[in-house]
Every structure is written in C-alpha cells, then in structure tokens.
Amino acid sequence: REDYKVRVDEYDFSKPLQGQQKKSFSEHWRKHTLSYVDKKGKVSLEYRPVIDTTL
C-alpha cells in the first residue's frame, strides 16, 4: 500500500507466498483492537485476528 509503506503482514506479499511461513499473531500488525472501560474508568486493550473469509 502506498499509504503505509513500512508494515509487517503475516506474509511478505512483495514476494511469492510459496515457501514463506506465516508470522505469529504478535509479530504482525493485522489485527483488530478491542478496548474496554470498567466502572472505575480503567481502560484495557485486547486484540483479535482479522477474519479473512466472508460469512
């Protein structure tokens, strides 16, 4: 992408996918951020994988 030139995906899409190993969830940026606020106002963040297949 032109708007985000330095990024880490699960795979290096600038190269053939054959022979590449998928990066672990913690090593790449492609995830959804979930934020929670408790009754005292404390904010916590969690992450979940992006879903690649349609329902």
N, CA, C and O atoms as a CHARMM CRD file, in Angstrom:
* protein
*
  220
    1    1 ARG  N      0.83400  -1.18400   0.00000 PROA 1      0.00000
    2    1 ARG  CA     0.00000   0.00000   0.00000 PROA 1      0.00000
    3    1 ARG  C      0.86700   1.23100   0.00000 PROA 1      0.00000
    4    1 ARG  O      1.92700   1.25500   0.62600 PROA 1      0.00000
    5    2 GLU  N      0.42500   2.24500  -0.69500 PROA 2      0.00000
    6    2 GLU  CA     1.18000   3.49400  -0.74800 PROA 2      0.00000
    7    2 GLU  C      1.04900   4.28900   0.53700 PROA 2      0.00000
    8    2 GLU  O      1.97200   5.01700   0.90300 PROA 2      0.00000
    9    3 ASP  N     -0.07400   4.16700   1.23000 PROA 3      0.00000
   10    3 ASP  CA    -0.29500   4.95600   2.44000 PROA 3      0.00000
   11    3 ASP  C      0.38100   4.35700   3.67100 PROA 3      0.00000
   12    3 ASP  O      0.43800   5.00700   4.71500 PROA 3      0.00000
   13    4 TYR  N      0.88400   3.15200   3.57100 PROA 4      0.00000
   14    4 TYR  CA     1.55200   2.51400   4.70900 PROA 4      0.00000
   15    4 TYR  C      2.67300   1.65300   4.15000 PROA 4      0.00000
   16    4 TYR  O      2.55100   0.43100   4.05500 PROA 4      0.00000
   17    5 LYS  N      3.76400   2.30900   3.78100 PROA 5      0.00000
   18    5 LYS  CA     4.84400   1.62600   3.06900 PROA 5      0.00000
   19    5 LYS  C      5.65500   0.67700   3.94300 PROA 5      0.00000
   20    5 LYS  O      6.13800  -0.34700   3.46000 PROA 5      0.00000
   21    6 VAL  N      5.80900   1.00200   5.21400 PROA 6      0.00000
   22    6 VAL  CA     6.58400   0.13700   6.10900 PROA 6      0.00000
   23    6 VAL  C      5.59800  -0.55400   7.04600 PROA 6      0.00000
   24    6 VAL  O      5.13700   0.02800   8.02800 PROA 6      0.00000
   25    7 ARG  N      5.29000  -1.79800   6.72400 PROA 7      0.00000
   26    7 ARG  CA     4.34600  -2.54500   7.53900 PROA 7      0.00000
   27    7 ARG  C      4.73400  -4.01300   7.53000 PROA 7      0.00000
   28    7 ARG  O      5.44200  -4.47600   6.63500 PROA 7      0.00000
   29    8 VAL  N      4.27100  -4.72900   8.51900 PROA 8      0.00000
   30    8 VAL  CA     4.58700  -6.15200   8.64500 PROA 8      0.00000
   31    8 VAL  C      3.27100  -6.92800   8.58700 PROA 8      0.00000
   32    8 VAL  O      2.44700  -6.84300   9.49800 PROA 8      0.00000
   33    9 ASP  N      3.08800  -7.68100   7.51000 PROA 9      0.00000
   34    9 ASP  CA     1.90700  -8.53100   7.36000 PROA 9      0.00000
   35    9 ASP  C      2.25100  -9.95300   7.78300 PROA 9      0.00000
   36    9 ASP  O      3.39100 -10.24600   8.14100 PROA 9      0.00000
   37   10 GLU  N      1.25800 -10.82800   7.74000 PROA 10     0.00000
   38   10 GLU  CA     1.50000 -12.23800   8.04400 PROA 10     0.00000
   39   10 GLU  C      2.50800 -12.83500   7.06900 PROA 10     0.00000
   40   10 GLU  O      3.32500 -13.67800   7.44000 PROA 10     0.00000
   41   11 TYR  N      2.43700 -12.38800   5.82300 PROA 11     0.00000
   42   11 TYR  CA     3.35200 -12.83700   4.76800 PROA 11     0.00000
   43   11 TYR  C      3.95300 -11.60700   4.10000 PROA 11     0.00000
   44   11 TYR  O      3.38800 -10.51700   4.19000 PROA 11     0.00000
   45   12 ASP  N      5.08400 -11.76800   3.43500 PROA 12     0.00000
   46   12 ASP  CA     5.67500 -10.69100   2.64100 PROA 12     0.00000
   47   12 ASP  C      5.06100 -10.77600   1.24900 PROA 12     0.00000
   48   12 ASP  O      5.49800 -11.57100   0.41700 PROA 12     0.00000
   49   13 PHE  N      4.04600  -9.95200   1.00100 PROA 13     0.00000
   50   13 PHE  CA     3.30000 -10.02900  -0.25100 PROA 13     0.00000
   51   13 PHE  C      4.06400  -9.45800  -1.43800 PROA 13     0.00000
   52   13 PHE  O      3.57700  -9.52000  -2.56600 PROA 13     0.00000
   53   14 SER  N      5.24900  -8.90600  -1.20800 PROA 14     0.00000
   54   14 SER  CA     6.08300  -8.44800  -2.32500 PROA 14     0.00000
   55   14 SER  C      6.86300  -9.61000  -2.93600 PROA 14     0.00000
   56   14 SER  O      7.52100  -9.44900  -3.96400 PROA 14     0.00000
   57   15 LYS  N      6.78800 -10.78500  -2.30000 PROA 15     0.00000
   58   15 LYS  CA     7.49600 -11.98700  -2.75800 PROA 15     0.00000
   59   15 LYS  C      6.48300 -13.11700  -2.95200 PROA 15     0.00000
   60   15 LYS  O      5.37600 -13.04900  -2.41700 PROA 15     0.00000
   61   16 PRO  N      6.84800 -14.15200  -3.70800 PROA 16     0.00000
   62   16 PRO  CA     5.94000 -15.30300  -3.84500 PROA 16     0.00000
   63   16 PRO  C      5.63000 -15.91700  -2.47400 PROA 16     0.00000
   64   16 PRO  O      6.51500 -16.04000  -1.62700 PROA 16     0.00000
   65   17 LEU  N      4.38100 -16.29500  -2.27000 PROA 17     0.00000
   66   17 LEU  CA     3.96900 -16.86100  -0.97900 PROA 17     0.00000
   67   17 LEU  C      4.51200 -18.26500  -0.75600 PROA 17     0.00000
   68   17 LEU  O      4.68000 -18.69900   0.38400 PROA 17     0.00000
   69   18 GLN  N      4.78400 -18.96800  -1.83700 PROA 18     0.00000
   70   18 GLN  CA     5.27800 -20.33700  -1.71300 PROA 18     0.00000
   71   18 GLN  C      6.59800 -20.35200  -0.94300 PROA 18     0.00000
   72   18 GLN  O      7.53700 -19.63400  -1.28700 PROA 18     0.00000
   73   19 GLY  N      6.65500 -21.16800   0.08800 PROA 19     0.00000
   74   19 GLY  CA     7.85900 -21.29800   0.89800 PROA 19     0.00000
   75   19 GLY  C      7.91100 -20.35700   2.09400 PROA 19     0.00000
   76   19 GLY  O      8.76800 -20.52100   2.96300 PROA 19     0.00000
   77   20 GLN  N      7.01300 -19.37400   2.16000 PROA 20     0.00000
   78   20 GLN  CA     7.00600 -18.45800   3.30200 PROA 20     0.00000
   79   20 GLN  C      6.24700 -19.08400   4.46800 PROA 20     0.00000
   80   20 GLN  O      5.31400 -19.86200   4.26900 PROA 20     0.00000
   81   21 GLN  N      6.65400 -18.73900   5.67100 PROA 21     0.00000
   82   21 GLN  CA     5.91900 -19.15900   6.85900 PROA 21     0.00000
   83   21 GLN  C      5.17900 -17.95300   7.41800 PROA 21     0.00000
   84   21 GLN  O      5.71900 -16.84800   7.48200 PROA 21     0.00000
   85   22 LYS  N      3.94900 -18.18100   7.81500 PROA 22     0.00000
   86   22 LYS  CA     3.11600 -17.11200   8.35800 PROA 22     0.00000
   87   22 LYS  C      3.71100 -16.60700   9.66900 PROA 22     0.00000
   88   22 LYS  O      4.09200 -17.40300  10.52800 PROA 22     0.00000
   89   23 LYS  N      3.79100 -15.28700   9.82400 PROA 23     0.00000
   90   23 LYS  CA     4.27700 -14.70700  11.08400 PROA 23     0.00000
   91   23 LYS  C      3.22600 -14.92900  12.17400 PROA 23     0.00000
   92   23 LYS  O      2.03000 -15.01300  11.89500 PROA 23     0.00000
   93   24 SER  N      3.68700 -15.02200  13.39000 PROA 24     0.00000
   94   24 SER  CA     2.75900 -15.22100  14.50600 PROA 24     0.00000
   95   24 SER  C      1.91500 -13.96600  14.72000 PROA 24     0.00000
   96   24 SER  O      2.26400 -12.88400  14.24800 PROA 24     0.00000
   97   25 PHE  N      0.81900 -14.12100  15.42600 PROA 25     0.00000
   98   25 PHE  CA    -0.11900 -13.02700  15.68400 PROA 25     0.00000
   99   25 PHE  C      0.57400 -11.82700  16.32400 PROA 25     0.00000
  100   25 PHE  O      0.25700 -10.68300  16.00100 PROA 25     0.00000
  101   26 SER  N      1.51100 -12.08100  17.22400 PROA 26     0.00000
  102   26 SER  CA     2.18900 -10.98100  17.92000 PROA 26     0.00000
  103   26 SER  C      3.23900 -10.28400  17.05700 PROA 26     0.00000
  104   26 SER  O      3.68400  -9.18900  17.40000 PROA 26     0.00000
  105   27 GLU  N      3.64100 -10.89800  15.94400 PROA 27     0.00000
  106   27 GLU  CA     4.69000 -10.33100  15.09500 PROA 27     0.00000
  107   27 GLU  C      4.17300  -9.42600  13.97800 PROA 27     0.00000
  108   27 GLU  O      4.95700  -8.68500  13.38600 PROA 27     0.00000
  109   28 HSD  N      2.89200  -9.46500  13.67900 PROA 28     0.00000
  110   28 HSD  CA     2.38400  -8.63900  12.58400 PROA 28     0.00000
  111   28 HSD  C      1.32100  -7.66900  13.07800 PROA 28     0.00000
  112   28 HSD  O      0.79400  -7.81500  14.18100 PROA 28     0.00000
  113   29 TRP  N      1.01200  -6.67400  12.24800 PROA 29     0.00000
  114   29 TRP  CA     0.12300  -5.59000  12.65700 PROA 29     0.00000
  115   29 TRP  C     -1.34000  -5.85700  12.34400 PROA 29     0.00000
  116   29 TRP  O     -2.20100  -5.14800  12.86300 PROA 29     0.00000
  117   30 ARG  N     -1.65700  -6.83800  11.52500 PROA 30     0.00000
  118   30 ARG  CA    -3.00200  -7.01600  11.00000 PROA 30     0.00000
  119   30 ARG  C     -3.90900  -7.68300  12.03200 PROA 30     0.00000
  120   30 ARG  O     -4.05300  -8.90500  12.05100 PROA 30     0.00000
  121   31 LYS  N     -4.51300  -6.87200  12.87700 PROA 31     0.00000
  122   31 LYS  CA    -5.39400  -7.35700  13.93800 PROA 31     0.00000
  123   31 LYS  C     -6.37000  -6.24800  14.31800 PROA 31     0.00000
  124   31 LYS  O     -6.11500  -5.07300  14.05400 PROA 31     0.00000
  125   32 HSD  N     -7.46300  -6.61700  14.92400 PROA 32     0.00000
  126   32 HSD  CA    -8.43600  -5.64300  15.41600 PROA 32     0.00000
  127   32 HSD  C     -8.11900  -5.33800  16.87500 PROA 32     0.00000
  128   32 HSD  O     -7.78700  -6.23400  17.65100 PROA 32     0.00000
  129   33 THR  N     -8.22400  -4.07300  17.23100 PROA 33     0.00000
  130   33 THR  CA    -8.02700  -3.65300  18.61400 PROA 33     0.00000
  131   33 THR  C     -9.38700  -3.53300  19.28900 PROA 33     0.00000
  132   33 THR  O    -10.29900  -2.89700  18.76100 PROA 33     0.00000
  133   34 LEU  N     -9.51300  -4.14100  20.44400 PROA 34     0.00000
  134   34 LEU  CA   -10.73800  -4.06800  21.23400 PROA 34     0.00000
  135   34 LEU  C    -10.41900  -3.30100  22.50600 PROA 34     0.00000
  136   34 LEU  O     -9.44300  -3.60700  23.19100 PROA 34     0.00000
  137   35 SER  N    -11.23500  -2.30700  22.82500 PROA 35     0.00000
  138   35 SER  CA   -10.99600  -1.53700  24.04600 PROA 35     0.00000
  139   35 SER  C    -12.18300  -1.69600  24.99200 PROA 35     0.00000
  140   35 SER  O    -13.33700  -1.76300  24.56900 PROA 35     0.00000
  141   36 TYR  N    -11.86700  -1.75300  26.27100 PROA 36     0.00000
  142   36 TYR  CA   -12.87400  -1.91600  27.30800 PROA 36     0.00000
  143   36 TYR  C    -12.63300  -0.87800  28.39500 PROA 36     0.00000
  144   36 TYR  O    -11.48900  -0.56100  28.71900 PROA 36     0.00000
  145   37 VAL  N    -13.72600  -0.34600  28.96000 PROA 37     0.00000
  146   37 VAL  CA   -13.63900   0.59500  30.07400 PROA 37     0.00000
  147   37 VAL  C    -14.46500   0.01300  31.21300 PROA 37     0.00000
  148   37 VAL  O    -15.65100  -0.27300  31.04900 PROA 37     0.00000
  149   38 ASP  N    -13.82200  -0.16200  32.38500 PROA 38     0.00000
  150   38 ASP  CA   -14.57100  -0.70100  33.51800 PROA 38     0.00000
  151   38 ASP  C    -15.29900   0.42600  34.25000 PROA 38     0.00000
  152   38 ASP  O    -15.20200   1.58700  33.85100 PROA 38     0.00000
  153   39 LYS  N    -16.01700   0.09500  35.30400 PROA 39     0.00000
  154   39 LYS  CA   -16.82900   1.08200  36.02800 PROA 39     0.00000
  155   39 LYS  C    -15.99800   2.16700  36.69300 PROA 39     0.00000
  156   39 LYS  O    -16.50500   3.25500  36.96600 PROA 39     0.00000
  157   40 LYS  N    -14.72400   1.88500  36.95800 PROA 40     0.00000
  158   40 LYS  CA   -13.84000   2.87700  37.57200 PROA 40     0.00000
  159   40 LYS  C    -13.12600   3.73300  36.53100 PROA 40     0.00000
  160   40 LYS  O    -12.37100   4.63800  36.88500 PROA 40     0.00000
  161   41 GLY  N    -13.35700   3.45500  35.25600 PROA 41     0.00000
  162   41 GLY  CA   -12.73900   4.23700  34.19400 PROA 41     0.00000
  163   41 GLY  C    -11.42300   3.68300  33.68200 PROA 41     0.00000
  164   41 GLY  O    -10.76800   4.31000  32.84900 PROA 41     0.00000
  165   42 LYS  N    -11.02600   2.51300  34.16900 PROA 42     0.00000
  166   42 LYS  CA    -9.78100   1.90400  33.70400 PROA 42     0.00000
  167   42 LYS  C     -9.99400   1.32200  32.30700 PROA 42     0.00000
  168   42 LYS  O    -10.94600   0.57800  32.06700 PROA 42     0.00000
  169   43 VAL  N     -9.09500   1.67200  31.39600 PROA 43     0.00000
  170   43 VAL  CA    -9.18300   1.20100  30.01800 PROA 43     0.00000
  171   43 VAL  C     -8.22900   0.03400  29.82100 PROA 43     0.00000
  172   43 VAL  O     -7.07800   0.08600  30.25400 PROA 43     0.00000
  173   44 SER  N     -8.70700  -1.01700  29.16900 PROA 44     0.00000
  174   44 SER  CA    -7.83700  -2.14000  28.81900 PROA 44     0.00000
  175   44 SER  C     -7.99600  -2.42500  27.32600 PROA 44     0.00000
  176   44 SER  O     -9.06500  -2.22200  26.75100 PROA 44     0.00000
  177   45 LEU  N     -6.92100  -2.89600  26.71900 PROA 45     0.00000
  178   45 LEU  CA    -6.91400  -3.21000  25.29800 PROA 45     0.00000
  179   45 LEU  C     -6.65900  -4.69100  25.09400 PROA 45     0.00000
  180   45 LEU  O     -5.85200  -5.30000  25.79600 PROA 45     0.00000
  181   46 GLU  N     -7.35300  -5.25900  24.13200 PROA 46     0.00000
  182   46 GLU  CA    -7.12900  -6.63500  23.70100 PROA 46     0.00000
  183   46 GLU  C     -7.12300  -6.63700  22.18300 PROA 46     0.00000
  184   46 GLU  O     -7.51500  -5.65400  21.55400 PROA 46     0.00000
  185   47 TYR  N     -6.68200  -7.73300  21.59800 PROA 47     0.00000
  186   47 TYR  CA    -6.60000  -7.83300  20.14200 PROA 47     0.00000
  187   47 TYR  C     -7.21800  -9.14200  19.69100 PROA 47     0.00000
  188   47 TYR  O     -7.18100 -10.14200  20.40700 PROA 47     0.00000
  189   48 ARG  N     -7.79100  -9.12300  18.48300 PROA 48     0.00000
  190   48 ARG  CA    -8.30300 -10.34800  17.87800 PROA 48     0.00000
  191   48 ARG  C     -7.88800 -10.37100  16.41700 PROA 48     0.00000
  192   48 ARG  O     -7.68700  -9.31300  15.82000 PROA 48     0.00000
  193   49 PRO  N     -7.75600 -11.54900  15.83000 PROA 49     0.00000
  194   49 PRO  CA    -7.34200 -11.63700  14.42400 PROA 49     0.00000
  195   49 PRO  C     -8.39300 -11.05100  13.48000 PROA 49     0.00000
  196   49 PRO  O     -9.58300 -11.03500  13.79400 PROA 49     0.00000
  197   50 VAL  N     -7.94400 -10.58000  12.34300 PROA 50     0.00000
  198   50 VAL  CA    -8.83500 -10.14300  11.27800 PROA 50     0.00000
  199   50 VAL  C     -9.40100 -11.39200  10.60700 PROA 50     0.00000
  200   50 VAL  O     -8.66700 -12.34800  10.35900 PROA 50     0.00000
  201   51 ILE  N    -10.68800 -11.38900  10.31600 PROA 51     0.00000
  202   51 ILE  CA   -11.32200 -12.51900   9.64500 PROA 51     0.00000
  203   51 ILE  C    -11.18400 -12.32400   8.13900 PROA 51     0.00000
  204   51 ILE  O    -11.64500 -11.32200   7.59300 PROA 51     0.00000
  205   52 ASP  N    -10.55100 -13.28100   7.47400 PROA 52     0.00000
  206   52 ASP  CA   -10.28500 -13.16800   6.04100 PROA 52     0.00000
  207   52 ASP  C    -11.37100 -13.76900   5.16200 PROA 52     0.00000
  208   52 ASP  O    -11.42600 -13.47100   3.96900 PROA 52     0.00000
  209   53 THR  N    -12.22800 -14.60100   5.71900 PROA 53     0.00000
  210   53 THR  CA   -13.25600 -15.24800   4.91100 PROA 53     0.00000
  211   53 THR  C    -14.61000 -14.60700   5.18900 PROA 53     0.00000
  212   53 THR  O    -14.89600 -14.19900   6.31500 PROA 53     0.00000
  213   54 THR  N    -15.43600 -14.52300   4.15500 PROA 54     0.00000
  214   54 THR  CA   -16.76800 -13.95600   4.32800 PROA 54     0.00000
  215   54 THR  C    -17.69200 -14.99800   4.93500 PROA 54     0.00000
  216   54 THR  O    -17.47100 -16.20100   4.79600 PROA 54     0.00000
  217   55 LEU  N    -18.71300 -14.52600   5.59700 PROA 55     0.00000
  218   55 LEU  CA   -19.66300 -15.43600   6.24900 PROA 55     0.00000
  219   55 LEU  C    -20.62300 -16.03400   5.25300 PROA 55     0.00000
  220   55 LEU  O    -21.49000 -16.82300   5.62900 PROA 55     0.00000
